Amino acid sequence: MLEDEPLVFDAGGGGGGTVLRAMPGRAGAARRLPSGSAPGFTDEPAELTLVNDLQEIEPEVRRRARGIAARLSVPKPRVDRGRRRGAGEYQSLPYRDGSDDLDLDRTLEVLAERPFPDDEDLIVRERIRAPRSVVLLVDVSGSMRGERVRTAAATVGALSAELERDRLAVIAFWSDAAILLRRGEPVRPMELLDTLLRIPAKGLTNIAFPLQLAAQQLAGVPERDARVLLLSDCVHNAGPDPRPLAARLPRLDVLLDASGEKDVELGRELARLGRGRMRTVRRYQEVAPALSEIFRP
């Protein structure tokens, strides 16, 4: 039975491949299994993990990622043309239908050079929503091996491309976890996909630990701009009950892989407690519409 606290690894390049380095100290706890889950055993070493020698990304997975991306339509943060306090910061932008707050100084500067202006030469002030802060949690445990982890990786590649202008973090997890991208770092979708696929699918599934790490990534972010997306079969069999942690997040959505072993009830409850949505997928072709539904306003 798991008695050690889970380790968090940091992804980094090394010798032309991916290296996961155990970060100093331990975080979280994995001392009790949640009620209703079978006991789990592991002999995984808590040490440096090198995955340089694993095979390169499969052409089929790249094709799958492109297919998901082509179908994906994640709604962007809205421009708020109202004057609601706290909706975002004012920015000066070219005129678009519906805005009536003229930035007179900026407009006069433009008119000085263009005495016969077009509509877009008028400069208005609009509130712009701050970029979203999104944390993607990707299950790479033993129950998500093979075809399922390839679909999860392709989903991350496609979704990170769609969200590259947001503040994105990506965490892979099993009984431990690896931070592949910290919030605010530059997003390189295909590099993320490659790194994720080079992590061997192994071990038990501790959903509580990545939820805790997600909360740390979102510390200080306004709740309206923060959300977590869990990609998993939700077969939780290591670590404490994840439900209390889900309830503390600003928002938690669940994309549940139902193509094999799964725990639909837990996935649904995590989404409910996290004030989010759960969508199930059985084939990778279903991923894009499910994500578009999850991210709709």
C-alpha positions in Angstrom: 0.0 0.0 0.0 1.3 3.5 -0.7 2.8 4.9 2.4 5.2 7.6 1.0 4.1 11.0 0.0 3.9 11.5 -3.8 6.8 13.1 -5.6 6.5 16.0 -8.0 8.9 16.0 -11.0 9.9 18.9 -13.3 10.2 18.2 -17.0 13.3 19.5 -18.7 15.5 18.7 -21.7 18.5 16.6 -21.3 20.7 15.1 -24.0 18.2 15.5 -26.7 15.4 13.8 -24.8 13.0 14.4 -21.9 14.3 14.3 -18.4 12.0 14.3 -15.3 13.8 15.6 -12.2 12.5 15.1 -8.8 12.0 18.5 -7.2 13.4 19.2 -3.7 11.1 18.2 -0.9 7.8 16.4 -1.1 4.3 17.8 -1.5 0.9 16.4 -0.8 0.1 13.2 1.0 -0.9 9.7 -0.1 -1.4 7.9 3.2 -5.1 6.9 3.0 -7.0 5.5 0.1 -10.5 6.8 -0.5 -13.4 4.7 0.6 -14.7 2.5 -2.0 -11.4 2.1 -3.8 -9.4 -1.1 -3.9 -6.0 -1.1 -2.0 -3.0 -0.4 -4.3 0.6 -1.5 -4.1 3.6 0.0 -5.8 7.3 -0.4 -5.9 8.0 2.7 -7.9 11.3 4.4 -7.0 11.1 8.1 -6.0 14.2 9.2 -8.0 15.4 10.7 -11.2 13.5 9.3 -14.2 15.2 9.4 -17.6 13.1 8.8 -20.7 15.5 9.8 -23.4 15.6 6.4 -25.0 11.9 6.0 -25.6 10.7 6.0 -29.2 9.9 9.2 -31.0 6.3 10.4 -31.3 4.3 8.2 -33.6 3.1 9.7 -36.9 -0.4 8.5 -36.1 -0.5 10.5 -32.9 0.6 13.6 -34.7 -2.2 13.0 -37.3 -4.7 12.5 -34.4 -3.6 15.7 -32.8 -4.1 17.6 -36.0 -7.5 16.0 -36.4 -8.6 17.1 -33.0 -7.2 20.6 -33.5 -9.0 20.9 -36.9 -12.4 20.2 -35.2 -11.7 22.2 -32.0 -13.3 25.5 -31.4 -12.7 26.8 -27.9 -14.5 30.1 -27.3 -12.1 32.9 -26.6 -12.5 35.3 -23.6 -15.2 37.8 -24.4 -14.7 41.5 -25.0 -16.9 43.2 -22.4 -18.3 46.4 -23.8 -20.2 47.2 -20.6 -19.0 49.3 -17.7 -19.2 46.5 -15.1 -16.6 47.0 -12.5 -14.0 44.3 -12.3 -14.8 42.9 -15.8 -11.2 43.6 -17.0 -8.9 46.4 -17.9 -9.7 49.2 -20.4 -7.8 49.1 -23.7 -7.9 51.5 -26.6 -9.0 49.6 -29.8 -10.2 50.3 -33.3 -14.0 50.9 -33.4 -16.2 47.9 -33.8 -20.0 47.9 -33.8 -21.5 48.4 -30.4 -18.9 50.5 -28.6 -19.6 54.1 -27.8 -16.8 55.1 -25.4 -14.6 57.2 -27.7 -10.9 57.6 -26.8 -10.8 61.3 -28.0 -7.0 61.9 -27.6 -6.1 58.7 -29.6 -8.7 59.4 -32.2 -7.5 63.0 -32.8 -4.0 61.6 -33.3 -5.3 59.3 -36.0 -7.4 62.1 -37.6 -4.4 64.4 -37.8 -2.9 62.0 -40.3 -6.2 60.8 -42.0 -8.6 63.6 -42.6 -11.1 61.2 -44.3 -11.2 58.4 -41.7 -12.8 55.0 -42.0 -14.7 53.5 -39.1 -11.7 51.6 -37.8 -9.7 54.9 -37.6 -12.0 55.8 -34.6 -10.4 54.6 -31.4 -12.6 53.5 -28.6 -12.1 52.2 -25.1 -13.3 48.7 -24.2 -12.9 46.4 -21.3 -10.9 43.3 -22.2 -11.1 40.2 -20.1 -7.8 39.1 -18.7 -6.4 35.9 -20.3 -7.7 32.7 -18.7 -5.4 30.7 -16.5 -6.0 27.0 -17.4 -4.4 24.0 -15.8 -4.5 20.7 -17.8 -4.2 17.6 -15.7 -3.4 14.5 -17.8 -3.6 11.0 -16.5 -0.7 8.8 -17.6 -1.2 6.1 -15.1 -1.2 2.4 -15.9 -4.9 2.3 -16.6 -4.5 5.0 -19.2 -1.7 3.2 -21.2 -1.6 2.5 -24.9 -4.4 3.9 -27.1 -5.9 5.9 -24.3 -2.8 7.8 -23.3 -2.1 8.6 -27.0 -5.5 10.1 -27.3 -4.9 12.1 -24.1 -1.6 13.3 -25.5 -3.1 14.4 -28.8 -5.8 16.2 -26.9 -3.2 18.2 -25.0 -1.4 19.0 -28.2 -4.5 20.3 -29.9 -5.9 22.1 -26.8 -2.6 23.8 -25.9 -2.4 25.1 -29.5 -5.9 26.6 -29.0 -5.0 28.1 -25.7 -1.5 29.3 -26.4 -2.5 32.9 -25.8 -3.9 32.1 -22.4 -1.8 31.4 -19.3 -1.5 27.6 -19.5 -0.1 25.0 -17.2 0.2 21.2 -18.0 0.7 18.5 -15.3 1.0 14.8 -16.1 0.2 12.5 -13.2 0.1 8.9 -12.1 0.8 8.0 -8.4 3.3 10.9 -8.6 3.1 13.9 -11.0 5.3 15.9 -13.4 4.9 19.6 -14.2 5.4 19.8 -18.0 4.5 23.5 -18.3 4.2 26.1 -15.6 1.6 28.7 -15.8 2.8 31.7 -17.9 5.7 29.9 -19.6 5.7 29.9 -23.4 3.4 27.3 -25.0 4.9 25.0 -27.6 2.1 22.5 -28.4 4.1 19.9 -30.3 6.9 19.9 -27.7 4.3 19.4 -25.0 2.8 16.5 -27.0 6.2 14.9 -27.5 7.2 15.2 -23.8 3.9 13.7 -22.7 4.2 10.7 -24.9 7.7 10.0 -23.7 6.5 9.6 -20.1 5.9 5.8 -19.6 2.3 5.0 -18.6 2.7 3.3 -15.2 1.7 3.1 -11.6 -1.5 3.8 -9.8 -3.8 6.8 -10.2 -3.7 9.5 -7.6 -6.2 12.2 -8.7 -5.9 14.2 -5.5 -2.3 15.1 -5.9 -2.6 16.9 -9.3 -5.6 18.8 -8.0 -3.4 20.1 -5.2 -0.7 21.1 -7.7 -3.3 22.8 -9.9 -4.4 24.9 -6.9 -0.8 26.0 -6.4 -0.5 27.0 -10.1 -3.6 29.1 -9.8 -2.7 30.8 -6.5 -3.5 34.5 -6.8 -5.5 34.2 -10.0 -9.0 35.7 -9.9 -11.6 32.9 -9.8 -13.4 34.2 -12.9 -10.3 33.7 -14.9 -9.1 30.3 -13.5 -10.1 26.8 -14.4 -8.8 23.2 -14.3 -9.4 20.5 -16.9 -8.9 16.9 -15.9 -8.3 14.3 -18.6 -8.6 10.9 -17.0 -10.6 7.7 -16.7 -11.1 8.7 -13.0 -10.1 5.3 -11.7 -8.7 6.7 -8.5 -6.8 4.0 -6.5 -4.1 5.9 -4.6 -3.9 8.9 -2.3 -6.6 10.7 -0.4 -10.1 11.4 -1.5 -9.9 14.0 -4.3 -13.5 15.3 -3.8 -12.6 17.9 -1.1 -9.8 19.3 -3.3 -12.1 19.5 -6.3 -14.5 21.6 -4.2 -11.7 24.1 -3.4 -10.8 24.8 -7.0 -12.3 27.9 -8.8 -13.7 25.5 -11.5 -13.0 21.9 -12.5 -14.1 20.3 -15.7 -13.6 16.6 -16.5 -13.0 14.9 -19.9 -13.5 11.3 -19.0 -12.2 8.5 -21.2 -14.9 5.8 -21.2 -13.3 3.5 -23.8 -12.2 1.0 -21.1 -12.1 0.9 -17.3 -13.6 4.1 -15.9 -15.3 5.6 -12.9 -18.1 7.7 -14.3 -19.6 8.4 -10.9 -16.5 9.9 -9.5 -15.9 12.0 -12.6 -19.4 13.4 -12.5 -19.0 14.2 -8.8 -15.7 15.9 -9.2 -17.2 18.1 -11.9 -20.2 18.9 -9.8 -18.1 19.8 -6.8 -15.8 21.9 -9.0 -18.8 23.8 -10.5 -17.8 22.5 -14.0 -18.9 20.1 -16.7 -18.1 16.5 -17.4 -18.1 15.0 -20.9 -17.3 11.4 -21.8 -15.4 10.3 -24.9 -14.9 6.8 -26.3 -13.0 7.7 -29.5 -10.6 10.4 -30.2 -13.0 11.8 -32.8 -15.3 12.8 -29.9 -12.7 14.8 -28.1 -13.0 18.1 -30.1 -16.8 18.5 -29.7 -16.6 17.5 -26.0 -13.9 20.1 -25.3 -15.8 22.8 -27.3 -18.8 22.1 -25.1 -16.8 22.2 -21.9 -15.3 25.6 -22.8 -18.5 27.2 -24.1 -19.7 30.2 -21.9 
